[in-house]
Amino acid sequence: MWRVTVVLLALLIAALQLKYWAGSGGVREVEALRVLVEAQARENATLEQRNAALQAEVEDLRRGNAALEERARTELGLIRPGETFFRVIEAPLPPESEPQQ
């Protein structure tokens, strides 16, 4: 009887260890989830920085005309009344001559 109890306890401990190391919610799964949480936290931090920059840009556009004017000039190519627009076009480079042999 005593040996049967010891064997049953040993099997119970082995089953619990197997569940702890390889089962659902075990060490491997927890570690994999920890890695996913860290990756998500890094992505969230990047997105928070981007959102802060966008929010600052929105506030700048709401408050002053300088940012709005800059955007109109760069993105839409607009000029003020009375200004003269100059477009500089660079001449194409001459084709390279092939080395003589």
N, C-alpha and C positions, 0 to 999 in steps of 0.2 A: 504494500500500500504506500509506503514511504517513497519507494522508487518511482511509482506511477505519479505521485504528486510532484516530485522533482522533475520528471520528464515533461509533465504538463506545464509546469512553470517555465521550464527552459523553452518549450515551444511557444508559449505565450510571449515571452521576452523576445524571441526571435521574430515572431509575427509583428510585434510592436516596433522593433528595430527596422524591419523591412518597410513598414508603413512610414516610419519617420524618414528614412533615407530615400525611398523610391516611390512612395504612394502619393496620392492626391494631397496637396498641401504640405508635402515633404520639403526637405532641405533644397533639393534641386529646383523645385517649382518656385519656392520662395526666393531663391537666388536669381532665377530668371526674371521674376517679377521685379526684383530690386533693380536689376539692370534696365528694364523697361521704364521704371519710374525715374531713374536718373537721366535716361535719354529724353524722356518727356519733359523733365524739369529744365534741361539745357535748351530744348526747343522753346519752352515757354519763356525762358529768360530772353532768348533772341527775339521772340515775337513781342515781348513787353517793351524791349528797346525800340523796336520798329514802330510800335504803336505810340510810344512817347515822342519819337521823332515826327511822326505824322501829326500827332496832336499839336506839337509845337508849331509845325508848318501851318496847320489850320488856324491856330491862334494868331500867327503872324499875318496871315492873309486877311483875317477879320479885322485886325487892329490898324494896319497901316497900308498905305498905297504903294510903298516901295517894293514889297514882296509881290504884290499884284502886278505892278508895272514890270518887274523883272520877269515874271512868268509870261506876261503878254509879249515881251520882247523876244525871249528865248524860244518859247514854244510856238508862238503864233507869228513871229516875225513882224510885229507891229512897230510903228514909229510914231513919234509925237507930231502934231501939226507944226509945220515950219522946219522940221528936221529934214536933212537930205540923206537918203539911204545910198550907201556905196557898197557894191558887191565886188569883192576881190576874187578874181579867178586866177589861179596859178597856171602858168603855161605848162603843157605836158613836157616831160623829160624826153630828150631825144633818144631814139633807140640806141642801145649799146652796140658798138661795132664788134664784130667777131674777130678774135685774135687771128693774125695771119700766121700760117705755118711755114 
